[in-house]
Amino acid sequence: MNITNKKPSECVNITDVRNEIDNIDNAIIKLLGERFEYVKEVVKYKEKTSDGVEATDRKNAVLKARRELAEQNGLNPDVIEDIYAKLIAYFIEEEKKIMNI
């Protein structure tokens, strides 16, 4: 999947850099939308209770794994964990709406 048109070192001005950042952000948001489609699908397989939807063990494992990915990619793991914690909380609320819990 080719998201950007130029490598960072190929950018010659601030407009180039901003355009590439926008390309990356567009891809991230599209991927989050795709992720949400899977979240909506997973409700078919979850226990129809608050505990089943929240799946605390899975949530904690995901957050730990995303922290590790952040570290591997030179990002602040606290920031990435915070982003994913908010994302997961949002998706859990959406799952509860789908399940009428």
KOLNU-875741 format. One record per residue: x, y, z of N, C-alpha, C in turn; chain. Coordinates in steps of 0.2 Angstrom, whole numbers, plus 5000, padded with zeros to 4 digits. Atoms other than C-alpha are relative to their C-alpha. Example, Ala and Ser with C-alpha at 12.3 -4.5 7.8 and 13.67 -1.06 7.14 Angstrom:
# KOLNU-875741
PT/5004/4994/5000/5062/4978/5039/5004/5006/5000/A .
PT/4996/4994/4999/5068/4995/5036/4996/5005/5003/A .
END
This chain:
# KOLNU-875741
PT/5004/4994/5000/5000/5000/5000/5004/5006/5000/A .
PT/4996/4994/5001/5008/5016/4994/4996/5006/5003/A .
PT/5003/4995/4997/5002/5030/5005/5002/5007/4998/A .
PT/4997/4994/5001/5014/5044/5002/5003/5000/4993/A .
PT/4998/4999/5007/5020/5051/4985/5008/5001/5001/A .
PT/4993/4999/4999/5037/5056/4992/5003/4998/5007/A .
PT/4997/5001/4993/5049/5051/5006/5001/5007/5003/A .
PT/4999/4994/4997/5052/5064/5019/5006/5004/4997/A .
PT/4994/4996/5003/5069/5068/5012/5000/5002/4993/A .
PT/5001/4997/5007/5062/5071/4995/4996/5006/5000/A .
PT/5004/4994/5000/5051/5085/5001/5004/5006/4999/A .
PT/4996/4994/5002/5057/5102/4995/4997/5006/5004/A .
PT/5002/4995/4997/5046/5113/5005/4994/4998/5005/A .
PT/5005/5002/4995/5033/5114/5019/4993/4997/4997/A .
PT/5006/5003/5003/5019/5111/5007/5000/4993/4998/A .
PT/4999/5007/5002/5026/5095/5001/4999/4996/5007/A .
PT/5000/5004/4993/5028/5089/5020/4993/5000/5002/A .
PT/5007/5000/4998/5010/5094/5024/4996/4996/4996/A .
PT/5004/5004/5004/5003/5086/5009/5001/4992/5002/A .
PT/4998/5007/4998/5012/5069/5014/4997/4999/5007/A .
PT/5003/5001/4993/5006/5071/5032/4992/4999/4999/A .
PT/5007/5001/5001/4988/5073/5025/4999/4994/4997/A .
PT/5001/5006/5003/4990/5058/5014/5000/4994/5006/A .
PT/4999/5005/4994/4996/5048/5030/4993/5000/5004/A .
PT/5006/4999/4996/4981/5055/5040/4994/4997/4997/A .
PT/5005/5003/5004/4969/5050/5026/5000/4993/5001/A .
PT/5000/5007/5000/4975/5033/5026/4999/4997/5007/A .
PT/5001/5002/4993/4975/5031/5045/4992/5000/5001/A .
PT/5007/5000/4998/4957/5037/5046/4996/4995/4996/A .
PT/5003/5005/5004/4952/5025/5032/5001/4993/5003/A .
PT/4999/5006/4997/4960/5011/5041/4996/4999/5007/A .
PT/5004/5000/4994/4951/5016/5057/4993/4998/4998/A .
PT/5006/5002/5003/4935/5015/5047/4999/4992/4999/A .
PT/4999/5007/5002/4940/4998/5041/5000/4996/5007/A .
PT/5000/5003/4993/4944/4993/5059/4993/4999/5003/A .
PT/5007/5000/4997/4927/4998/5065/4995/4995/4997/A .
PT/5004/5005/5003/4919/4987/5052/5001/4993/5003/A .
PT/4998/5006/4996/4928/4972/5061/4997/5000/5007/A .
PT/5003/4999/4993/4922/4979/5078/4993/4998/4999/A .
PT/5007/5002/5000/4904/4978/5072/4999/4993/4998/A .
PT/5000/5007/5002/4907/4961/5065/5001/4995/5006/A .
PT/4999/5004/4994/4914/4954/5082/4995/4999/5005/A .
PT/5006/5001/4995/4898/4957/5091/4996/4994/4999/A .
PT/5004/5006/5001/4891/4942/5083/5003/4994/5004/A .
PT/4997/5006/4997/4904/4931/5092/5001/5002/5008/A .
PT/4999/4998/4993/4904/4940/5109/4994/4998/5004/A .
PT/5005/5001/4995/4894/4936/5125/4996/5006/5000/A .
PT/5005/4994/5000/4879/4948/5125/5000/5003/5007/A .
PT/5000/4997/4994/4884/4955/5142/5005/5006/5000/A .
PT/4995/4994/5000/4894/4971/5147/5007/4997/5001/A .
PT/4994/5003/4999/4908/4960/5153/5003/4997/4993/A .
PT/4998/5003/5007/4908/4950/5136/5002/5005/4995/A .
PT/4999/4995/5005/4908/4966/5126/5007/5004/5002/A .
PT/4994/4997/4998/4922/4974/5137/5006/4996/4999/A .
PT/4994/5005/5001/4933/4959/5136/5007/5003/5003/A .
PT/4995/4997/4997/4945/4966/5148/5007/4997/4999/A .
PT/4993/5003/5001/4959/4953/5146/5002/5002/4993/A .
PT/4999/4999/5007/4958/4956/5127/5003/5008/4999/A .
PT/4999/4993/5000/4958/4975/5129/5007/5001/5003/A .
PT/4993/4999/4997/4974/4974/5141/5005/4997/4995/A .
PT/4995/5003/5004/4983/4963/5129/5001/5004/4994/A .
PT/5000/4995/5006/4979/4975/5114/5004/5006/5002/A .
PT/4997/4994/4998/4985/4990/5124/5008/4998/5001/A .
PT/4993/5002/4999/5001/4980/5129/5004/5000/4993/A .
PT/4997/5001/5007/5004/4975/5111/5002/5007/4996/A .
PT/4999/4993/5004/5002/4993/5104/5005/5004/5004/A .
PT/4994/4996/4997/5014/5000/5117/5006/4997/4998/A .
PT/4994/5003/5003/5027/4987/5111/5001/5002/4993/A .
PT/5000/4998/5007/5023/4992/5093/5003/5007/5000/A .
PT/4998/4993/4999/5025/5010/5098/5008/5001/5001/A .
PT/4993/5000/4998/5042/5007/5106/5004/4998/4994/A .
PT/4996/5003/5005/5048/4997/5091/5000/5005/4994/A .
PT/5001/4995/5006/5043/5012/5079/5002/5006/5003/A .
PT/4998/4994/4997/5051/5025/5090/4995/5005/5002/A .
PT/5005/4996/4997/5035/5032/5097/4999/5000/5007/A .
PT/5001/5000/4993/5030/5037/5114/4995/4995/5002/A .
PT/5005/5005/4999/5021/5021/5121/4994/5003/5004/A .
PT/5006/4997/4996/5011/5032/5133/4995/5003/4996/A .
PT/5004/4997/5005/5004/5042/5119/4996/4995/4996/A .
PT/5003/5005/5004/5000/5027/5109/4995/4996/5004/A .
PT/5005/5004/4996/4992/5018/5123/4994/5004/5002/A .
PT/5006/4995/4999/4981/5034/5127/4996/5000/4994/A .
PT/5004/5000/5006/4975/5034/5109/4996/4994/4999/A .
PT/5004/5006/5001/4971/5016/5108/4995/4999/5006/A .
PT/5004/5000/4994/4963/5017/5126/4993/5003/4998/A .
PT/5006/4996/5002/4951/5030/5119/4996/4997/4994/A .
PT/5003/5004/5005/4948/5021/5103/4996/4994/5002/A .
PT/5003/5006/4997/4944/5005/5112/4994/5002/5004/A .
PT/5006/4998/4996/4932/5014/5124/4995/5002/4995/A .
PT/5005/4998/5005/4923/5022/5109/4997/4993/4997/A .
PT/5002/5006/5003/4922/5005/5100/4996/4996/5005/A .
PT/5004/5004/4995/4915/4996/5116/4993/5003/5000/A .
PT/5006/4997/5000/4902/5009/5117/4995/4999/4994/A .
PT/5004/5002/5006/4897/5006/5099/4998/4993/5000/A .
PT/5002/5007/5000/4897/4988/5102/4994/4999/5004/A .
PT/5006/5000/4995/4885/4990/5117/4994/5003/4996/A .
PT/5006/4997/5003/4873/5001/5106/4998/4994/4995/A .
PT/5002/5005/5004/4873/4987/5093/4997/4994/5003/A .
PT/5003/5005/4996/4869/4974/5106/4994/5002/5004/A .
PT/5005/4997/4996/4857/4985/5115/5001/4998/5007/A .
PT/4998/5001/4993/4866/4983/5131/5000/5007/5004/A .
END
